[in-house]
């Protein structure tokens, strides 16, 4: 009788194990598919983060250049305005009475003021927050002019 019970138990257990194995196998395949999907999402987010980091580095480089240029131009503007004050004290406000050197001081003051205005009017980012590609060249041009 014990042998019969063992045989009968084996006959019943075999199909049960097969069904259980099939169910476990299906859930493992689903888990693998889910893991692969998560991996792909993680890679996508990583790549987006890398692109964002590169954009931020570009923005940082352009803003650093803009800050240095703005500092240089405003320093020159302050110096030229100081020279202009001296010219006005010495010659008054009648431009026609100014010497050539005094006229050049006026010209320099106007030019540096125009460069500061150009810096202020130069956008670094567009409406969507992306770096304006022509900004770096424009800032370098202003920097070269300010020398």
N, CA, C and O of each residue as an XYZ file, in Angstrom:
588
protein
N       0.806     -1.176      0.000
C       0.000      0.000      0.000
C       0.858      1.251      0.000
O       0.525      2.248     -0.642
N       1.939      1.191      0.709
C       2.808      2.343      0.717
C       3.390      2.578     -0.659
O       3.586      3.714     -1.091
N       3.660      1.473     -1.338
C       4.189      1.609     -2.693
C       3.141      2.200     -3.619
O       3.476      3.002     -4.491
N       1.928      1.835     -3.457
C       0.841      2.362     -4.271
C       0.643      3.844     -4.014
O       0.388      4.621     -4.934
N       0.762      4.217     -2.764
C       0.615      5.635     -2.417
C       1.756      6.431     -3.025
O       1.539      7.537     -3.520
N       2.942      5.903     -2.997
C       4.093      6.601     -3.559
C       3.956      6.755     -5.059
O       4.259      7.809     -5.619
N       3.488      5.674     -5.717
C       3.303      5.739     -7.166
C       2.218      6.735     -7.505
O       2.365      7.559     -8.408
N       1.106      6.646     -6.755
C       0.004      7.567     -7.004
C       0.434      9.006     -6.720
O       0.063      9.920     -7.455
N       1.203      9.207     -5.673
C       1.716     10.551     -5.349
C       2.633     11.072     -6.443
O       2.615     12.258     -6.771
N       3.437     10.173     -7.004
C       4.337     10.559     -8.092
C       3.576     10.930     -9.339
O       3.942     11.873    -10.042
N       2.523     10.196     -9.615
C       1.708     10.486    -10.791
C       1.033     11.844    -10.644
O       0.944     12.595    -11.616
N       0.566     12.164     -9.474
C      -0.100     13.447     -9.232
C       0.931     14.571     -9.159
O       0.692     15.667     -9.666
N       2.065     14.306     -8.537
C       3.077     15.338     -8.352
C       3.738     15.734     -9.666
O       4.107     16.895     -9.842
N       3.892     14.812    -10.571
C       4.548     15.113    -11.855
C       3.860     16.225    -12.619
O       4.499     17.221    -12.959
N       2.565     16.082    -12.900
C       1.880     17.163    -13.609
C       1.827     18.458    -12.804
O       1.907     19.548    -13.370
N       1.691     18.339    -11.486
C       1.660     19.539    -10.651
C       2.992     20.287    -10.748
O       3.011     21.513    -10.857
N       4.096     19.554    -10.708
C       5.414     20.182    -10.843
C       5.592     20.800    -12.228
O       6.191     21.866    -12.368
N       5.074     20.133    -13.234
C       5.169     20.672    -14.592
C       4.395     21.972    -14.716
O       4.880     22.940    -15.302
N       3.195     21.990    -14.166
C       2.375     23.214    -14.215
C       3.054     24.321    -13.416
O       3.132     25.459    -13.877
N       3.544     23.995    -12.223
C       4.229     24.985    -11.386
C       5.471     25.523    -12.106
O       5.736     26.725    -12.078
N       6.213     24.648    -12.735
C       7.406     25.062    -13.492
C       7.043     25.982    -14.643
O       7.746     26.957    -14.910
N       5.972     25.683    -15.309
C       5.520     26.528    -16.414
C       5.122     27.921    -15.906
O       5.467     28.932    -16.517
N       4.401     27.962    -14.796
C       3.977     29.242    -14.217
C       5.190     30.065    -13.780
O       5.283     31.259    -14.064
N       6.116     29.402    -13.084
C       7.329     30.091    -12.637
C       8.144     30.573    -13.844
O       8.693     31.675    -13.835
N       8.211     29.741    -14.869
C       8.943     30.126    -16.075
C       8.325     31.344    -16.746
O       9.043     32.240    -17.193
N       7.009     31.382    -16.817
C       6.325     32.536    -17.410
C       6.555     33.798    -16.603
O       6.789     34.864    -17.172
N       6.491     33.692    -15.279
C       6.709     34.882    -14.462
C       8.167     35.329    -14.540
O       8.447     36.525    -14.453
N       9.093     34.399    -14.700
C      10.500     34.757    -14.865
C      10.715     35.484    -16.182
O      11.478     36.449    -16.241
N      10.050     35.031    -17.240
C      10.152     35.717    -18.532
C       9.579     37.125    -18.447
O      10.141     38.065    -19.011
N       8.462     37.269    -17.743
C       7.859     38.589    -17.562
C       8.791     39.495    -16.756
O       8.944     40.676    -17.068
N       9.411     38.930    -15.719
C      10.349     39.709    -14.903
C      11.564     40.125    -15.730
O      12.058     41.243    -15.590
N      12.050     39.223    -16.597
C      13.184     39.546    -17.457
C      12.812     40.646    -18.446
O      13.592     41.570    -18.678
N      11.633     40.545    -19.020
C      11.185     41.581    -19.952
C      11.047     42.923    -19.239
O      11.414     43.962    -19.787
N      10.522     42.898    -18.026
C      10.383     44.125    -17.230
C      11.758     44.699    -16.892
O      11.953     45.912    -16.964
N      12.702     43.850    -16.527
C      14.059     44.302    -16.207
C      14.724     44.919    -17.437
O      15.388     45.950    -17.327
N      14.554     44.301    -18.604
C      15.120     44.860    -19.836
C      14.499     46.211    -20.162
O      15.194     47.122    -20.611
N      13.205     46.344    -19.941
C      12.528     47.620    -20.162
C      13.073     48.688    -19.208
O      13.330     49.820    -19.617
N      13.244     48.321    -17.943
C      13.807     49.248    -16.961
C      15.230     49.649    -17.321
O      15.615     50.806    -17.149
N      16.008     48.697    -17.819
C      17.383     48.984    -18.232
C      17.391     49.988    -19.381
O      18.192     50.922    -19.389
N      16.506     49.793    -20.341
C      16.440     50.714    -21.482
C      16.025     52.113    -21.023
O      16.568     53.110    -21.499
N      15.071     52.190    -20.106
C      14.661     53.491    -19.563
C      15.819     54.147    -18.824
O      16.041     55.351    -18.950
N      16.551     53.359    -18.060
C      17.702     53.900    -17.329
C      18.755     54.434    -18.302
O      19.330     55.498    -18.071
N      19.007     53.707    -19.379
C      19.972     54.171    -20.380
C      19.503     55.459    -21.039
O      20.299     56.365    -21.284
N      18.215     55.535    -21.325
C      17.650     56.744    -21.932
C      17.811     57.934    -20.998
O      18.220     59.011    -21.430
N      17.494     57.749    -19.726
C      17.643     58.831    -18.745
C      19.110     59.220    -18.579
O      19.429     60.401    -18.437
N      19.982     58.251    -18.597
C      21.416     58.534    -18.493
C      21.876     59.392    -19.666
O      22.582     60.382    -19.480
N      21.471     59.007    -20.876
C      21.867     59.767    -22.073
C      21.298     61.173    -22.037
O      21.978     62.125    -22.420
N      20.065     61.316    -21.584
C      19.477     62.652    -21.443
C      20.259     63.482    -20.435
O      20.487     64.672    -20.647
N      20.666     62.856    -19.344
C      21.470     63.545    -18.332
C      22.819     63.966    -18.881
O      23.294     65.065    -18.595
N      23.432     63.108    -19.661
C      24.719     63.436    -20.279
C      24.577     64.637    -21.218
O      25.410     65.542    -21.202
N      23.516     64.641    -22.035
C      23.278     65.769    -22.953
C      23.031     67.059    -22.172
O      23.538     68.120    -22.535
N      22.261     66.959    -21.112
C      21.989     68.139    -20.281
C      23.280     68.660    -19.649
O      23.500     69.869    -19.580
N      24.123     67.750    -19.193
C      25.395     68.164    -18.588
C      26.283     68.876    -19.614
O      26.921     69.878    -19.293
N      26.324     68.366    -20.831
C      27.109     69.028    -21.886
C      26.558     70.411    -22.203
O      27.320     71.359    -22.397
N      25.237     70.526    -22.256
C      24.633     71.831    -22.510
C      24.960     72.804    -21.382
O      25.268     73.970    -21.632
N      24.895     72.329    -20.155
C      25.214     73.193    -19.014
C      26.676     73.615    -19.022
O      26.997     74.748    -18.662
N      27.564     72.714    -19.428
C      28.979     73.085    -19.519
C      29.187     74.156    -20.585
O      29.986     75.072    -20.395
N      28.481     74.048    -21.693
C      28.577     75.064    -22.749
C      28.048     76.397    -22.255
O      28.654     77.442    -22.494
N      26.921     76.360    -21.567
C      26.349     77.596    -21.020
C      27.306     78.208    -20.007
O      27.487     79.425    -19.978
N      27.910     77.380    -19.185
C      28.862     77.876    -18.185
C      30.058     78.550    -18.861
O      30.497     79.614    -18.425
N      30.578     77.943    -19.908
C      31.731     78.522    -20.602
C      31.377     79.873    -21.223
O      32.159     80.820    -21.138
N      30.208     79.962    -21.841
C      29.806     81.227    -22.480
C      29.521     82.295    -21.426
O      29.895     83.454    -21.605
N      28.866     81.918    -20.332
C      28.589     82.921    -19.296
C      29.872     83.379    -18.607
O      29.985     84.541    -18.217
N      30.832     82.478    -18.457
C      32.124     82.881    -17.886
C      32.814     83.888    -18.813
O      33.336     84.904    -18.354
N      32.812     83.599    -20.111
C      33.385     84.523    -21.087
C      32.644     85.857    -21.058
O      33.273     86.914    -21.099
N      31.320     85.815    -20.987
C      30.524     87.042    -20.943
C      30.847     87.846    -19.689
O      30.964     89.070    -19.755
N      30.989     87.184    -18.564
C      31.303     87.872    -17.316
C      32.676     88.543    -17.383
O      32.833     89.694    -16.976
N      33.665     87.814    -17.901
C      35.010     88.384    -18.033
C      35.005     89.571    -18.992
O      35.629     90.597    -18.722
N      34.304     89.428    -20.100
C      34.239     90.508    -21.094
C      33.509     91.711    -20.524
O      33.949     92.848    -20.694
N      32.391     91.461    -19.847
C      31.630     92.562    -19.253
C      32.479     93.305    -18.238
O      32.444     94.534    -18.174
N      33.239     92.569    -17.448
C      34.122     93.194    -16.461
C      35.178     94.054    -17.142
O      35.454     95.172    -16.709
N      35.769     93.522    -18.217
C      36.794     94.265    -18.942
C      36.219     95.537    -19.573
O      36.828     96.603    -19.493
N      35.057     95.419    -20.194
C      34.448     96.564    -20.880
C      34.008     97.629    -19.877
O      34.211     98.821    -20.108
N      33.406     97.203    -18.767
C      32.971     98.209    -17.790
C      34.151     98.896    -17.108
O      34.065    100.067    -16.740
N      35.246     98.170    -16.942
C      36.454     98.805    -16.399
C      36.951     99.881    -17.360
O      37.288    100.990    -16.945
N      36.993     99.545    -18.637
C      37.416    100.532    -19.638
C      36.445    101.710    -19.693
O      36.867    102.856    -19.849
N      35.159    101.436    -19.566
C      34.159    102.509    -19.577
C      34.370    103.443    -18.389
O      34.325    104.663    -18.549
N      34.600    102.888    -17.208
C      34.845    103.740    -16.032
C      36.071    104.627    -16.243
O      36.051    105.812    -15.907
N      37.122    104.060    -16.792
C      38.337    104.838    -17.042
C      38.080    105.938    -18.067
O      38.534    107.069    -17.897
N      37.358    105.608    -19.122
C      37.108    106.611    -20.160
C      36.161    107.703    -19.656
O      36.305    108.863    -20.042
N      35.204    107.355    -18.806
C      34.320    108.368    -18.224
C      35.122    109.279    -17.300
O      34.879    110.485    -17.262
N      36.067    108.724    -16.562
C      36.931    109.551    -15.718
C      37.741    110.534    -16.583
O      37.880    111.707    -16.237
N      38.268    110.041    -17.705
C      38.988    110.922    -18.632
C      38.063    111.979    -19.218
O      38.459    113.132    -19.387
N      36.847    111.591    -19.524
C      35.865    112.533    -20.067
C      35.536    113.620    -19.044
O      35.388    114.786    -19.409
N      35.423    113.259    -17.794
C      35.187    114.260    -16.745
C      36.320    115.279    -16.702
O      36.083    116.477    -16.550
N      37.553    114.793    -16.837
C      38.707    115.705    -16.854
C      38.648    116.648    -18.060
O      38.954    117.835    -17.948
N      38.250    116.101    -19.209
C      38.137    116.921    -20.423
C      37.091    118.009    -20.229
O      37.320    119.159    -20.605
N      35.954    117.664    -19.652
C      34.887    118.650    -19.459
C      35.318    119.729    -18.470
O      34.989    120.902    -18.646
N      36.049    119.336    -17.437
C      36.553    120.322    -16.475
C      37.543    121.266    -17.171
O      37.527    122.475    -16.937
N      38.397    120.705    -18.023
C      39.429    121.518    -18.682
C      38.881    122.352    -19.833
O      39.319    123.489    -20.014
N      37.930    121.826    -20.625
C      37.511    122.512    -21.849
C      36.048    122.931    -21.860
O      35.601    123.578    -22.807
N      35.302    122.576    -20.836
C      33.873    122.885    -20.823
C      33.102    121.837    -21.619
O      33.586    120.733    -21.869
N      31.890    122.220    -22.009
C      31.022    121.275    -22.703
C      30.916    121.538    -24.200
O      30.152    120.858    -24.886
N      31.649    122.490    -24.714
C      31.601    122.812    -26.145
C      32.565    121.883    -26.899
O      33.783    122.055    -26.845
N      32.003    120.914    -27.589
C      32.806    119.920    -28.289
C      33.715    120.560    -29.333
O      34.829    120.088    -29.557
N      33.257    121.615    -29.962
C      34.065    122.262    -31.003
C      35.344    122.868    -30.432
O      36.302    123.106    -31.168
N      35.362    123.119    -29.113
C      36.552    123.695    -28.484
C      37.522    122.612    -28.001
O      38.603    122.932    -27.506
N      37.156    121.360    -28.138
C      38.004    120.278    -27.655
C      39.199    120.070    -28.570
O      39.110    120.239    -29.786
N      40.318    119.701    -27.962
C      41.500    119.318    -28.737
C      41.253    117.930    -29.340
O      40.286    117.254    -28.986
N      42.127    117.520    -30.241
C      41.980    116.196    -30.856
C      42.035    115.093    -29.799
O      41.274    114.128    -29.865
N      42.917    115.233    -28.844
C      43.027    114.251    -27.770
C      41.749    114.204    -26.936
O      41.314    113.122    -26.540
N      41.153    115.336    -26.669
C      39.904    115.392    -25.909
C      38.759    114.775    -26.696
O      37.904    114.093    -26.132
N      38.747    115.016    -27.999
C      37.704    114.416    -28.842
C      37.835    112.884    -28.847
O      36.836    112.164    -28.842
N      39.060    112.416    -28.857
C      39.279    110.972    -28.808
C      38.805    110.390    -27.475
O      38.318    109.260    -27.433
N      38.941    111.145    -26.396
C      38.448    110.697    -25.086
C      36.927    110.569    -25.119
O      36.366    109.630    -24.554
N      36.265    111.514    -25.779
C      34.808    111.447    -25.925
C      34.442    110.222    -26.766
O      33.539    109.460    -26.420
N      35.151    110.054    -27.864
C      34.891    108.923    -28.749
C      35.049    107.599    -27.999
O      34.207    106.710    -28.133
N      36.119    107.460    -27.211
C      36.343    106.232    -26.442
C      35.195    105.981    -25.449
O      34.730    104.852    -25.296
N      34.757    107.037    -24.790
C      33.661    106.890    -23.826
C      32.392    106.397    -24.508
O      31.698    105.518    -23.998
N      32.102    106.977    -25.669
C      30.913    106.555    -26.415
C      31.065    105.114    -26.874
O      30.119    104.333    -26.769
N      32.234    104.746    -27.380
C      32.453    103.387    -27.868
C      32.323    102.357    -26.739
O      31.702    101.310    -26.925
N      32.899    102.646    -25.586
C      32.780    101.696    -24.473
C      31.339    101.610    -23.977
O      30.881    100.536    -23.587
N      30.632    102.720    -23.988
C      29.212    102.687    -23.615
C      28.428    101.836    -24.619
O      27.527    101.094    -24.231
N      28.767    101.942    -25.903
C      28.110    101.127    -26.920
C      28.432     99.646    -26.731
O      27.568     98.792    -26.930
N      29.661     99.341    -26.350
C      30.024     97.938    -26.104
C      29.266     97.368    -24.905
O      28.828     96.217    -24.932
N      29.113     98.176    -23.855
C      28.333     97.722    -22.698
C      26.891     97.473    -23.128
O      26.292     96.471    -22.736
N      26.340     98.363    -23.917
C      24.968     98.180    -24.419
C      24.868     96.911    -25.263
O      23.893     96.169    -25.148
N      25.860     96.657    -26.103
C      25.863     95.449    -26.922
C      25.913     94.203    -26.044
O      25.260     93.202    -26.338
N      26.689     94.269    -24.970
C      26.752     93.125    -24.042
C      25.394     92.891    -23.387
O      24.940     91.753    -23.264
N      24.759     93.973    -22.974
C      23.459     93.848    -22.317
C      22.431     93.269    -23.286
O      21.580     92.476    -22.884
N      22.504     93.657    -24.545
C      21.531     93.210    -25.547
C      21.833     91.829    -26.120
O      21.045     91.308    -26.909
N      22.945     91.233    -25.744
C      23.313     89.926    -26.284
C      22.670     88.816    -25.461
O      23.003     88.639    -24.289
N      21.753     88.069    -26.066
C      21.119     86.973    -25.314
C      22.070     85.785    -25.195
O      22.808     85.475    -26.129
N      22.046     85.140    -24.069
C      22.849     83.931    -23.869
C      21.985     82.702    -24.127
O      22.447     81.720    -24.709
N      20.724     82.762    -23.688
C      19.791     81.656    -23.881
C      18.603     82.135    -24.713
O      18.218     83.302    -24.648
N      18.034     81.229    -25.488
C      16.836     81.571    -26.243
C      15.601     81.350    -25.369
O      15.717     81.025    -24.188
N      14.434     81.529    -25.953
C      13.183     81.418    -25.202
C      12.988     80.034    -24.569
O      12.348     79.912    -23.524
N      13.535     79.006    -25.198
C      13.361     77.644    -24.671
C      14.447     77.264    -23.662
O      14.417     76.163    -23.113
N      15.400     78.158    -23.413
C      16.458     77.881    -22.448
C      17.713     77.274    -23.054
O      18.637     76.899    -22.332
N      17.750     77.177    -24.376
C      18.930     76.630    -25.057
C      19.930     77.751    -25.336
O      19.558     78.914    -25.496
N      21.183     77.380    -25.389
C      22.252     78.332    -25.657
C      22.110     78.893    -27.076
O      21.933     78.142    -28.035
N      22.189     80.219    -27.196
C      22.174     80.851    -28.510
C      23.568     80.658    -29.111
O      24.565     81.091    -28.533
N      23.627     80.012    -30.260
C      24.905     79.604    -30.825
C      25.795     80.784    -31.230
O      27.019     80.663    -31.189
N      25.224     81.893    -31.611
C      26.021     83.033    -32.067
C      26.550     83.879    -30.911
O      27.346     84.790    -31.135
N      26.129     83.599    -29.700
C      26.499     84.433    -28.554
C      28.000     84.429    -28.295
O      28.595     85.484    -28.074
N      28.611     83.262    -28.320
C      30.042     83.195    -28.013
C      30.857     84.027    -28.989
O      31.762     84.752    -28.577
N      30.549     83.932    -30.273
C      31.278     84.719    -31.271
C      31.073     86.218    -31.039
O      32.015     87.005    -31.126
N      29.837     86.598    -30.745
C      29.551     88.021    -30.517
C      30.308     88.530    -29.294
O      30.856     89.632    -29.323
N      30.344     87.750    -28.232
C      31.056     88.172    -27.022
C      32.552     88.255    -27.292
O      33.217     89.175    -26.816
N      33.085     87.303    -28.050
C      34.515     87.363    -28.395
C      34.811     88.606    -29.241
O      35.848     89.243    -29.056
N      33.923     88.952    -30.156
C      34.096     90.160    -30.962
C      34.105     91.405    -30.082
O      34.932     92.298    -30.264
N      33.181     91.456    -29.129
C      33.122     92.601    -28.216
C      34.395     92.663    -27.367
O      34.950     93.738    -27.140
N      34.848     91.498    -26.903
C      36.064     91.433    -26.105
C      37.273     91.920    -26.894
O      38.107     92.661    -26.375
N      37.360     91.496    -28.152
C      38.478     91.926    -29.003
C      38.428     93.429    -29.268
O      39.471     94.075    -29.366
N      37.233     93.986    -29.385
C      37.083     95.406    -29.639
C      37.457     96.231    -28.406
O      37.935     97.359    -28.528
N      37.242     95.671    -27.241
C      37.473     96.397    -25.987
C      38.933     96.544    -25.635
O      39.263     97.269    -24.696
N      39.808     95.892    -26.344
C      41.243     95.946    -25.998
C      41.795     97.327    -26.225
O      42.980     97.564    -25.990
